[in-house]
Structure formats: structure tokens, C-alpha cells
Amino acid sequence: MSEQSVEPGFRPPQQARSRESLQKVLAAAEHVLAGQGHEEFTLAAVAERAGMSVGTIYRRFSGKDQLLYAVKDQLLGRLETGVGEALQASGPGLGEVVGAFVRALAGTFSSHDRIFSELLDGQRADGRDRGLQALAAIQQALVEAVHPYLDEVRRPDAALAVRTTARTIIGSGVHRAATGRFWPDGLTWTEWATETTAMALAHLTSPGG
């Protein structure tokens, strides 16, 4: 979780014990959010799950909205890190890079699909800005990772095609995470990743008119 990206007023921990306590609060908040949803999310429920007093949470966060923002910031940080690590570890070639990118998205969303849904439903303007920042970062990560293999892209404007494909993949993943409970597609996240990778590569490697 980046100190710069968390709302003003958040007091980042300085000591190891305090950092452990913060992670305990955030884990409890994720659990409550996943189980009860955004509307029923309360600091009292988080405190009970974490085994601490509400006052202890208030010493770290100004209220419910700031805690929710911290949860979202942490999840988006995991998404950015996961994508970056997957791209660095991918094999050579366009197919390997795109596949690693999509699987990294799917992995994060599959582990936290209910959380992402609730956070997207309840986000405020500041949370939306943090989300857009993360999406722009992972889009750029794919663009940079594909750059050495642009000669494999057969679209008239290879760079444009890669940017458009990255945005489409990300949009599909975010939409699925936000609506999957209400509009299921019958796929696992692994199956979604396989199908989405195939579609992306079919587009990138087919000549345009």
C-alpha cells in the first residue's frame, strides 16, 4: 500500500508491530466486505473480526470511507505488482506476454472477485481516481512488455492495436469482477483467461483492412 496513494489523514505505521496490526485490520475489512457487502460494512464488524476495539481502528483511520479506500488501495497494489511480476517472468514472444498479462489479471480477480465487486459498487471519486491510476499503469506495463515483439503484430498501426487490446482486456476483467455475481458467464477465471488471450492474439495477429 503506497503512502502517496492513500487518502489524506491516513497514518501509516512506522513500527513492525503496527504494520502487522494494520494488515490484520485490512484482512478483517476484506472478510467483512466479502461477506456482508458495502452497504452492511461497519467499523464495528471489522473490529470484531480483527479482535480489537473500534477505538483502535479509529486511531488509524478517520472512518469507514478511509478504511475502504485503504482496502482498495492494497488490492490495486497487488494487481499492479502481480501484473508486473508476471510480465517480467513471461517467456519470449507476443503470445507468452499477452497470456501472462491476462492470467495475472485473472489471478487477482479470482482471489478477490467479491471484494472488487463491492468496492466498485461503492467507490467515491477519490477511489475511482486510484482505480484509474492502477488501470493506466497495468495498461502501460503490457504496452512496454509487448514492444520487443511488435513485429508479430499485423495490424496497420501495431502500437495502437496493442493499446486498444490492453484496454479491452482490462475492461473485460473489471466488468466481469463487478458483474459476475449478477450476470454469470459460466466460466472459471482460468477459462476466461484462456478465451480472452485467444481473442486478443487473434486480433493482434490478423491484418486489418
LUMDREN-775705 format. One line per field, with one value per atom (N, C-alpha, C): x, z, y; residue in three letters. Coordinates in Angstrom, 1 decimal. Example, Ala and Ser with C-alpha at 12.3 -4.5 7.8 and 13.67 -1.06 7.14 Angstrom:
BEGIN
xx = c(13.2  12.3  13.2  12.8  13.7  12.9);
zz = c(7.8  7.8  7.8  7.1  7.1  7.9);
yy = c(-5.7  -4.5  -3.3  -2.2  -1.1  0.0);
res = c(ALA  ALA  ALA  SER  SER  SER);
***
This chain:
BEGIN
xx = c(0.9  0.0  0.9  0.7  1.5  1.0  2.0  1.6  1.0  1.6  1.2  -0.2  -0.7  -2.0  -3.1  -2.8  -3.9  -4.4  -5.7  -6.3  -5.5  -5.6  -5.0  -5.7  -4.9  -5.4  -5.0  -4.7  -4.3  -2.9  -2.8  -1.5  -0.8  0.2  0.9  1.8  1.8  2.6  4.1  4.8  6.2  6.9  6.3  6.9  6.4  7.2  6.7  5.4  5.3  4.1  2.9  3.1  2.0  1.6  2.6  2.3  1.5  1.9  1.2  -0.3  -0.5  -1.8  -2.6  -2.0  -2.7  -3.1  -2.3  -2.6  -3.7  -3.8  -4.9  -6.2  -6.2  -7.4  -7.8  -6.9  -7.2  -7.8  -7.2  -7.7  -9.1  -9.3  -10.7  -11.7  -11.2  -12.1  -12.5  -11.5  -11.8  -12.8  -12.6  -13.5  -15.0  -15.1  -16.4  -17.0  -16.2  -16.8  -17.2  -16.5  -16.8  -18.1  -18.2  -19.4  -20.6  -20.5  -21.7  -22.0  -21.0  -21.2  -21.0  -20.9  -20.6  -21.6  -22.9  -23.9  -23.9  -23.6  -23.6  -22.2  -21.2  -19.9  -19.8  -19.3  -19.2  -17.8  -17.4  -16.1  -16.3  -17.5  -17.7  -17.6  -18.1  -17.9  -16.5  -15.7  -14.3  -13.6  -13.9  -13.2  -13.4  -14.7  -15.0  -14.2  -14.2  -13.4  -11.9  -11.4  -10.0  -9.6  -10.6  -10.3  -9.7  -10.2  -9.7  -10.9  -10.6  -11.7  -11.9  -13.1  -13.3  -12.4  -12.1  -11.2  -9.8  -9.4  -8.0  -8.1  -9.2  -9.3  -9.3  -10.1  -10.2  -8.8  -7.9  -6.6  -5.8  -6.2  -5.5  -6.3  -7.6  -8.5  -9.5  -9.8  -10.8  -12.2  -12.5  -13.8  -13.9  -15.1  -15.4  -14.8  -15.0  -14.6  -13.1  -12.4  -10.9  -10.4  -11.1  -10.7  -11.0  -12.2  -12.5  -11.5  -11.1  -10.1  -8.8  -8.4  -7.1  -7.2  -8.4  -8.6  -8.4  -9.1  -9.0  -7.6  -6.9  -5.5  -4.6  -4.8  -4.0  -4.3  -5.5  -5.9  -5.4  -5.5  -4.9  -3.4  -2.8  -1.3  -1.0  -1.7  -1.5  -1.7  -2.7  -2.9  -1.7  -1.2  -0.1  1.2  1.4  2.6  2.5  1.3  1.1  1.3  0.8  1.0  2.4  3.1  4.5  5.4  5.1  5.9  5.7  4.4  4.1  4.7  4.7  5.3  6.8  7.4  8.9  9.3  8.4  8.7  8.2  7.5  6.9  8.0  7.7  8.6  8.6  9.5  9.6  8.4  8.1  7.1  5.8  5.1  3.8  2.8  2.6  1.7  2.0  3.3  3.7  3.4  3.7  3.5  2.0  1.2  -0.2  -0.9  -0.5  -1.0  -0.7  0.6  1.0  0.2  0.0  -0.8  -2.2  -2.9  -4.3  -4.4  -3.5  -3.5  -3.3  -2.4  -2.2  -3.4  -4.1  -5.4  -6.4  -6.5  -7.5  -7.1  -5.8  -5.5  -5.9  -5.6  -6.0  -7.5  -8.2  -9.7  -10.3  -9.8  -10.4  -10.2  -9.1  -8.9  -9.7  -10.2  -10.9  -12.1  -12.7  -13.8  -15.0  -15.3  -16.4  -16.0  -14.7  -14.2  -14.2  -13.7  -13.7  -15.1  -16.0  -17.4  -17.9  -17.7  -18.3  -17.6  -16.2  -15.5  -15.9  -16.1  -16.5  -17.9  -18.8  -20.2  -20.2  -19.3  -19.4  -18.3  -17.6  -16.4  -16.9  -16.0  -16.2  -15.2  -15.3  -14.4  -12.9  -12.5  -11.1  -10.7  -11.6  -11.3  -11.3  -12.1  -12.2  -10.9  -10.3  -9.1  -7.9  -7.9  -6.9  -7.0  -8.3  -8.5  -8.0  -8.3  -7.9  -6.4  -5.7  -4.3  -3.7  -4.3  -3.8  -4.0  -5.2  -5.5  -4.6  -4.3  -3.4  -2.0  -1.6  -0.2  -0.1  -1.1  -1.0  -1.2  -1.9  -2.0  -0.6  0.0  1.4  2.4  2.2  3.1  3.0  1.8  1.6  2.2  2.0  2.5  4.0  4.7  6.1  6.6  5.9  6.3  6.2  5.2  5.0  5.9  6.4  7.2  8.3  9.1  10.1  9.5  8.2  7.6  6.6  6.7  5.7  5.7  6.8  6.9  5.9  5.5  4.5  3.1  2.9  1.5  1.3  0.2  0.0  -1.1  -1.5  -2.5  -1.7  -2.4  -1.8  -1.0  -1.6  -0.9  -0.7  0.5  0.7  0.6  1.2  1.2  -0.2  -1.0  -2.4  -3.2  -2.9  -3.6  -3.3  -2.0  -1.6  -2.3  -2.4  -3.0  -4.5  -5.1  -6.6  -6.8  -6.0  -6.2  -6.0  -5.0  -4.7  -6.0  -6.5  -7.6  -8.9  -9.0  -10.2  -10.1  -8.9  -8.7  -9.0  -8.4  -8.6  -10.1  -10.7  -12.1  -13.0  -12.7  -13.4  -13.2  -12.0  -11.8  -12.4  -12.4  -13.0  -14.5  -15.1  -16.5  -17.0  -16.2  -16.5  -16.5  -15.5  -15.3  -16.5  -17.0  -18.0  -19.4  -19.6  -21.0  -21.2  -20.1  -20.1  -21.2  -21.4  -22.4  -23.8  -24.0  -25.4  -25.6  -24.5  -24.6  -23.5  -23.6  -22.6  -22.4  -21.2  -20.9  -20.6  -20.7  -20.4  -19.0  -18.1  -16.6  -15.9  -14.9  -13.9  -13.0  -12.3  -11.4  -10.3  -9.9  -8.9  -9.4  -10.6  -11.2  -11.4  -11.8  -11.9  -10.5  -9.5  -8.1  -7.7  -8.0  -7.7  -8.4  -9.7  -10.5  -10.1  -9.9  -9.6  -8.2  -7.3  -5.9  -6.1  -6.8  -7.0  -7.6  -8.6  -9.3  -8.3  -7.5  -6.6  -5.5  -5.0  -4.0  -4.5  -5.8  -6.4  -6.5  -6.8  -6.9  -5.5  -4.6  -3.3  -2.5  -2.8  -2.0  -2.8  -4.0  -4.7  -4.6  -4.3  -4.1  -5.4  -5.4  -6.5  -6.8  -8.0  -8.4  -8.1);
zz = c(0.0  0.0  0.0  -0.9  -1.1  -0.2  0.5  1.4  0.5  -0.7  -1.5  -2.1  -2.2  -2.9  -1.9  -0.6  0.4  0.8  1.1  1.4  2.4  2.3  3.3  4.7  5.7  7.1  7.5  6.6  6.9  7.6  8.7  9.4  9.2  8.3  8.0  9.2  9.4  10.6  10.4  11.5  11.4  12.0  12.9  13.5  13.0  13.1  12.5  13.2  14.5  15.2  14.7  14.4  13.9  12.5  11.7  10.4  10.4  11.3  11.5  11.9  12.8  13.2  12.1  11.3  10.1  9.1  8.9  8.0  8.5  9.8  10.5  10.3  10.4  10.2  8.7  7.8  6.4  6.0  6.5  6.2  6.8  8.0  8.6  7.7  7.3  6.4  5.1  4.5  3.3  3.6  4.7  5.1  5.3  6.0  6.2  4.9  4.1  2.8  1.9  1.9  1.1  1.6  2.9  3.5  3.6  3.8  4.1  3.1  2.2  1.2  1.7  0.7  1.0  2.0  1.7  2.5  4.0  4.3  5.6  6.3  5.6  6.1  7.2  8.4  9.5  10.2  10.9  11.6  12.8  13.4  14.5  14.0  12.8  12.3  12.0  11.5  11.2  12.5  13.5  14.8  15.5  15.4  15.9  15.2  13.9  13.1  13.4  13.6  13.9  15.3  16.2  17.6  18.3  18.0  18.6  18.8  19.4  19.7  18.5  18.4  17.4  17.5  18.8  19.0  18.4  18.5  17.9  16.4  15.7  14.3  14.0  14.8  14.7  14.9  15.6  15.8  14.5  13.6  12.3  11.2  11.2  10.1  10.6  9.8  10.2  10.2  9.5  9.4  8.3  8.1  7.2  5.8  5.2  3.9  3.7  4.7  4.6  4.7  5.5  5.6  4.3  3.7  2.4  1.3  1.4  0.4  0.6  1.8  2.1  1.6  1.8  1.2  -0.3  -0.9  -2.4  -2.8  -2.1  -2.5  -2.4  -1.4  -1.2  -2.3  -2.7  -3.7  -5.1  -5.3  -6.6  -6.6  -5.5  -5.4  -5.7  -5.2  -5.6  -7.1  -7.7  -9.1  -9.9  -9.5  -10.2  -10.1  -8.8  -8.6  -9.3  -9.2  -9.9  -11.4  -12.0  -13.5  -13.8  -13.0  -13.3  -13.2  -12.1  -11.9  -13.0  -13.4  -14.4  -15.8  -16.1  -17.4  -17.4  -16.2  -16.1  -16.3  -15.8  -15.8  -17.0  -17.9  -19.1  -20.1  -20.9  -21.9  -23.0  -24.0  -25.1  -26.1  -26.8  -27.8  -27.4  -28.5  -28.2  -27.4  -27.8  -27.2  -25.7  -25.4  -24.0  -23.1  -23.7  -22.9  -22.7  -23.8  -23.6  -22.7  -22.8  -21.9  -20.5  -20.2  -18.8  -18.3  -19.1  -18.7  -18.3  -19.1  -18.9  -17.6  -17.5  -16.4  -15.1  -15.1  -13.9  -13.5  -14.4  -14.1  -13.5  -14.2  -13.7  -12.4  -12.1  -10.8  -9.6  -9.8  -8.8  -8.7  -9.8  -9.7  -9.1  -9.5  -8.9  -7.4  -6.9  -5.5  -4.7  -5.4  -4.7  -5.5  -6.2  -7.1  -6.3  -5.1  -4.4  -3.8  -3.4  -2.9  -4.0  -5.2  -6.3  -6.6  -6.6  -6.9  -6.0  -4.7  -3.7  -3.7  -3.9  -3.9  -5.2  -6.3  -7.5  -7.3  -6.6  -6.4  -5.5  -4.5  -3.5  -3.6  -4.7  -4.8  -4.9  -4.3  -4.4  -5.4  -5.6  -6.7  -6.4  -5.2  -4.9  -5.1  -4.8  -5.0  -6.5  -7.2  -8.7  -9.3  -8.8  -9.4  -9.1  -7.9  -7.6  -8.5  -8.8  -9.7  -11.1  -11.6  -12.9  -13.0  -12.0  -11.9  -12.1  -11.4  -11.4  -12.8  -13.4  -14.7  -15.8  -15.7  -16.6  -16.5  -15.2  -15.0  -15.6  -15.4  -16.0  -17.5  -18.0  -19.5  -20.0  -19.4  -19.9  -19.7  -18.7  -18.4  -19.6  -20.1  -21.2  -22.5  -22.7  -23.9  -23.9  -22.8  -22.8  -22.9  -22.4  -22.4  -23.9  -24.6  -26.0  -27.0  -26.6  -27.6  -28.3  -27.6  -28.4  -29.4  -29.4  -30.3  -31.2  -31.4  -32.2  -33.7  -34.1  -35.5  -35.6  -34.5  -34.6  -34.8  -34.5  -34.6  -36.1  -36.6  -38.1  -38.4  -37.4  -37.6  -38.2  -39.0  -39.7  -38.7  -37.5  -36.5  -35.3  -35.2  -34.2  -32.8  -32.6  -31.2  -30.8  -31.7  -31.4  -31.1  -31.9  -31.6  -30.3  -29.8  -28.5  -27.4  -27.5  -26.5  -26.4  -27.6  -27.6  -27.0  -27.4  -26.8  -25.3  -24.8  -23.4  -22.7  -23.2  -22.6  -22.6  -23.7  -23.9  -22.9  -22.7  -21.8  -20.3  -20.0  -18.6  -18.4  -19.4  -19.2  -19.1  -19.8  -19.7  -18.3  -17.8  -16.5  -15.4  -15.4  -14.4  -14.4  -15.6  -15.8  -15.2  -15.5  -15.1  -13.5  -12.9  -11.5  -10.8  -11.5  -10.9  -11.1  -12.2  -12.5  -12.5  -12.2  -12.3  -11.4  -10.2  -9.3  -9.9  -10.7  -11.2  -12.6  -13.4  -14.8  -15.1  -14.5  -14.7  -16.1  -16.5  -17.9  -17.9  -16.8  -16.8  -16.9  -16.8  -17.0  -15.6  -15.5  -14.4  -14.8  -13.9  -14.2  -15.1  -14.9  -15.8  -17.2  -17.4  -18.7  -19.3  -18.5  -19.1  -19.6  -18.9  -19.3  -20.6  -20.7  -21.9  -23.1  -23.0  -24.1  -24.4  -23.4  -23.7  -24.3  -23.9  -24.6  -26.0  -26.3  -27.7  -28.6  -28.0  -28.8  -29.0  -28.0  -28.1  -29.2  -29.1  -30.1  -31.5  -31.6  -32.9  -33.6  -32.7  -33.2  -33.6  -32.7  -32.9  -34.1  -34.4  -35.5  -36.8  -36.8  -38.1  -38.8  -40.1  -40.8  -40.8  -40.6  -40.7  -42.1  -42.3  -43.6  -43.8);
yy = c(-1.2  0.0  1.2  2.1  3.3  4.4  5.0  6.2  7.3  7.5  8.6  8.4  7.1  6.9  6.8  6.7  6.6  8.0  8.1  9.4  10.2  11.5  12.4  12.0  12.1  11.7  10.3  9.5  8.1  8.2  7.5  7.5  6.2  6.2  4.9  4.5  3.2  2.7  2.8  3.0  3.1  1.9  1.2  0.0  -1.3  -2.3  -3.6  -4.1  -3.9  -4.4  -3.6  -2.3  -1.5  -1.9  -2.3  -2.8  -4.1  -4.9  -6.2  -5.9  -5.0  -4.6  -4.1  -3.2  -2.7  -3.8  -4.7  -5.8  -6.7  -6.8  -7.5  -6.8  -5.5  -4.7  -4.8  -4.7  -4.7  -6.1  -7.2  -8.5  -8.7  -8.2  -8.3  -7.5  -6.3  -5.5  -6.2  -6.9  -7.6  -8.7  -9.4  -10.5  -10.0  -8.9  -8.3  -7.8  -7.2  -6.7  -7.8  -8.9  -10.0  -10.7  -10.8  -11.5  -10.7  -9.4  -8.6  -7.5  -7.2  -6.2  -4.8  -3.9  -2.5  -1.8  -2.1  -1.4  -1.8  -3.0  -3.5  -3.4  -2.9  -2.8  -1.7  -2.1  -1.2  -1.4  -0.4  -0.5  -1.4  -1.5  -2.4  -3.9  -4.2  -5.5  -5.9  -4.9  -5.1  -5.3  -4.5  -4.6  -6.0  -6.4  -7.7  -8.8  -8.8  -9.8  -9.7  -8.5  -8.4  -8.7  -8.7  -9.0  -7.8  -6.6  -5.4  -4.4  -3.3  -2.3  -1.4  -0.8  0.1  1.3  1.7  2.8  2.6  1.4  1.1  1.3  1.0  1.2  2.7  3.5  4.9  5.6  5.0  5.6  5.5  4.7  4.5  5.2  5.1  5.6  6.6  7.5  8.6  8.0  7.0  6.4  5.3  4.9  3.8  4.0  5.2  5.5  5.4  5.9  5.8  4.4  3.6  2.2  1.4  1.7  1.1  1.5  2.8  3.2  2.5  2.3  1.5  0.1  -0.5  -1.9  -1.9  -0.9  -0.8  -0.6  0.3  0.7  -0.5  -1.3  -2.5  -3.6  -3.8  -4.7  -4.2  -3.0  -2.4  -2.5  -2.4  -2.6  -4.0  -4.9  -6.3  -6.6  -6.0  -6.1  -5.6  -4.4  -3.8  -4.7  -5.1  -6.0  -7.3  -7.9  -9.2  -9.1  -8.1  -7.9  -7.7  -6.8  -6.5  -7.8  -8.6  -9.8  -10.8  -10.9  -11.9  -11.5  -10.3  -9.9  -10.0  -9.8  -10.0  -11.4  -12.3  -13.8  -14.5  -13.7  -14.4  -14.8  -15.8  -16.3  -15.3  -15.5  -14.5  -14.7  -13.7  -13.7  -13.1  -12.7  -12.0  -12.8  -14.1  -14.9  -15.1  -15.3  -15.5  -14.3  -13.1  -11.9  -11.6  -11.7  -11.4  -12.5  -13.7  -14.7  -14.5  -14.1  -13.8  -12.7  -11.6  -10.5  -10.8  -11.6  -11.9  -12.9  -13.8  -14.7  -14.0  -13.0  -12.2  -11.4  -10.8  -10.2  -11.2  -12.3  -13.3  -13.8  -14.0  -14.5  -13.5  -12.2  -11.3  -11.2  -11.1  -11.0  -12.3  -13.4  -14.7  -14.8  -14.2  -14.3  -13.3  -12.2  -11.2  -10.7  -11.6  -11.1  -10.4  -11.0  -10.3  -9.0  -8.9  -7.6  -6.5  -6.9  -5.9  -5.4  -6.4  -6.0  -5.0  -5.2  -4.3  -3.0  -3.0  -1.7  -0.9  -1.5  -0.8  -0.3  -1.0  -0.5  0.7  0.8  1.8  2.9  2.9  3.8  5.3  6.1  7.6  8.1  9.4  10.0  9.7  9.8  9.6  8.2  7.2  5.8  5.5  6.2  6.0  6.5  7.6  8.1  7.1  6.5  5.5  4.3  3.9  2.7  3.0  4.2  4.6  4.7  5.1  5.2  3.8  2.8  1.4  0.8  1.1  0.5  1.1  2.4  3.0  2.4  2.1  1.6  0.2  -0.7  -2.0  -2.1  -1.1  -1.0  -0.6  0.3  0.7  -0.4  -1.2  -2.4  -3.3  -3.6  -4.5  -3.9  -2.6  -2.0  -2.1  -1.8  -1.9  -3.3  -4.3  -5.7  -6.2  -5.8  -6.2  -5.5  -4.4  -3.6  -4.4  -5.3  -6.0  -7.0  -7.2  -8.2  -7.6  -6.2  -5.5  -6.1  -6.7  -7.2  -8.4  -9.0  -10.1  -9.5  -8.2  -7.6  -7.3  -7.7  -7.5  -6.4  -5.7  -4.6  -3.5  -2.6  -1.5  -0.6  -0.3  0.5  -0.4  -1.0  -2.0  -1.4  -0.3  0.3  0.6  1.2  1.4  0.2  -0.9  -2.2  -2.7  -2.6  -3.1  -2.3  -1.0  -0.2  -0.5  -0.7  -1.0  -2.3  -3.3  -4.7  -4.7  -4.0  -3.9  -3.3  -2.2  -1.6  -2.5  -3.2  -4.1  -5.3  -5.9  -7.0  -6.5  -5.3  -4.8  -4.5  -3.9  -3.5  -4.8  -5.8  -7.1  -7.7  -7.7  -8.2  -7.5  -6.1  -5.3  -5.5  -5.5  -5.7  -7.0  -8.1  -9.4  -9.5  -8.9  -8.8  -8.1  -7.0  -6.2  -6.8  -7.6  -8.0  -9.5  -10.3  -11.7  -12.4  -11.8  -12.4  -12.2  -11.2  -10.9  -11.3  -11.5  -11.9  -12.9  -14.1  -15.1  -15.6  -15.9  -16.4  -17.9  -18.5  -20.0  -20.4  -19.4  -19.7  -19.5  -20.3  -20.0  -18.9  -18.3  -17.3  -17.8  -19.1  -19.7  -19.8  -20.2  -20.3  -19.0  -18.0  -16.6  -16.2  -16.4  -16.0  -16.7  -18.0  -18.7  -18.1  -17.9  -17.4  -16.0  -15.2  -13.8  -13.6  -14.5  -14.5  -14.8  -15.9  -16.3  -15.2  -14.5  -13.4  -12.3  -11.9  -10.8  -11.1  -12.4  -12.7  -12.8  -13.3  -13.3  -12.0  -11.0  -9.6  -9.1  -9.2  -8.6  -9.2  -10.5  -11.2  -11.3  -10.6  -10.6  -9.3  -9.3  -8.0  -7.2  -5.9  -5.1  -4.6  -4.2  -3.7  -2.2);
res = c(MET  MET  MET  SER  SER  SER  GLU  GLU  GLU  GLN  GLN  GLN  SER  SER  SER  VAL  VAL  VAL  GLU  GLU  GLU  PRO  PRO  PRO  GLY  GLY  GLY  PHE  PHE  PHE  ARG  ARG  ARG  PRO  PRO  PRO  PRO  PRO  PRO  GLN  GLN  GLN  GLN  GLN  GLN  ALA  ALA  ALA  ARG  ARG  ARG  SER  SER  SER  ARG  ARG  ARG  GLU  GLU  GLU  SER  SER  SER  LEU  LEU  LEU  GLN  GLN  GLN  LYS  LYS  LYS  VAL  VAL  VAL  LEU  LEU  LEU  ALA  ALA  ALA  ALA  ALA  ALA  ALA  ALA  ALA  GLU  GLU  GLU  HIS  HIS  HIS  VAL  VAL  VAL  LEU  LEU  LEU  ALA  ALA  ALA  GLY  GLY  GLY  GLN  GLN  GLN  GLY  GLY  GLY  HIS  HIS  HIS  GLU  GLU  GLU  GLU  GLU  GLU  PHE  PHE  PHE  THR  THR  THR  LEU  LEU  LEU  ALA  ALA  ALA  ALA  ALA  ALA  VAL  VAL  VAL  ALA  ALA  ALA  GLU  GLU  GLU  ARG  ARG  ARG  ALA  ALA  ALA  GLY  GLY  GLY  MET  MET  MET  SER  SER  SER  VAL  VAL  VAL  GLY  GLY  GLY  THR  THR  THR  ILE  ILE  ILE  TYR  TYR  TYR  ARG  ARG  ARG  ARG  ARG  ARG  PHE  PHE  PHE  SER  SER  SER  GLY  GLY  GLY  LYS  LYS  LYS  ASP  ASP  ASP  GLN  GLN  GLN  LEU  LEU  LEU  LEU  LEU  LEU  TYR  TYR  TYR  ALA  ALA  ALA  VAL  VAL  VAL  LYS  LYS  LYS  ASP  ASP  ASP  GLN  GLN  GLN  LEU  LEU  LEU  LEU  LEU  LEU  GLY  GLY  GLY  ARG  ARG  ARG  LEU  LEU  LEU  GLU  GLU  GLU  THR  THR  THR  GLY  GLY  GLY  VAL  VAL  VAL  GLY  GLY  GLY  GLU  GLU  GLU  ALA  ALA  ALA  LEU  LEU  LEU  GLN  GLN  GLN  ALA  ALA  ALA  SER  SER  SER  GLY  GLY  GLY  PRO  PRO  PRO  GLY  GLY  GLY  LEU  LEU  LEU  GLY  GLY  GLY  GLU  GLU  GLU  VAL  VAL  VAL  VAL  VAL  VAL  GLY  GLY  GLY  ALA  ALA  ALA  PHE  PHE  PHE  VAL  VAL  VAL  ARG  ARG  ARG  ALA  ALA  ALA  LEU  LEU  LEU  ALA  ALA  ALA  GLY  GLY  GLY  THR  THR  THR  PHE  PHE  PHE  SER  SER  SER  SER  SER  SER  HIS  HIS  HIS  ASP  ASP  ASP  ARG  ARG  ARG  ILE  ILE  ILE  PHE  PHE  PHE  SER  SER  SER  GLU  GLU  GLU  LEU  LEU  LEU  LEU  LEU  LEU  ASP  ASP  ASP  GLY  GLY  GLY  GLN  GLN  GLN  ARG  ARG  ARG  ALA  ALA  ALA  ASP  ASP  ASP  GLY  GLY  GLY  ARG  ARG  ARG  ASP  ASP  ASP  ARG  ARG  ARG  GLY  GLY  GLY  LEU  LEU  LEU  GLN  GLN  GLN  ALA  ALA  ALA  LEU  LEU  LEU  ALA  ALA  ALA  ALA  ALA  ALA  ILE  ILE  ILE  GLN  GLN  GLN  GLN  GLN  GLN  ALA  ALA  ALA  LEU  LEU  LEU  VAL  VAL  VAL  GLU  GLU  GLU  ALA  ALA  ALA  VAL  VAL  VAL  HIS  HIS  HIS  PRO  PRO  PRO  TYR  TYR  TYR  LEU  LEU  LEU  ASP  ASP  ASP  GLU  GLU  GLU  VAL  VAL  VAL  ARG  ARG  ARG  ARG  ARG  ARG  PRO  PRO  PRO  ASP  ASP  ASP  ALA  ALA  ALA  ALA  ALA  ALA  LEU  LEU  LEU  ALA  ALA  ALA  VAL  VAL  VAL  ARG  ARG  ARG  THR  THR  THR  THR  THR  THR  ALA  ALA  ALA  ARG  ARG  ARG  THR  THR  THR  ILE  ILE  ILE  ILE  ILE  ILE  GLY  GLY  GLY  SER  SER  SER  GLY  GLY  GLY  VAL  VAL  VAL  HIS  HIS  HIS  ARG  ARG  ARG  ALA  ALA  ALA  ALA  ALA  ALA  THR  THR  THR  GLY  GLY  GLY  ARG  ARG  ARG  PHE  PHE  PHE  TRP  TRP  TRP  PRO  PRO  PRO  ASP  ASP  ASP  GLY  GLY  GLY  LEU  LEU  LEU  THR  THR  THR  TRP  TRP  TRP  THR  THR  THR  GLU  GLU  GLU  TRP  TRP  TRP  ALA  ALA  ALA  THR  THR  THR  GLU  GLU  GLU  THR  THR  THR  THR  THR  THR  ALA  ALA  ALA  MET  MET  MET  ALA  ALA  ALA  LEU  LEU  LEU  ALA  ALA  ALA  HIS  HIS  HIS  LEU  LEU  LEU  THR  THR  THR  SER  SER  SER  PRO  PRO  PRO  GLY  GLY  GLY  GLY  GLY  GLY);
***
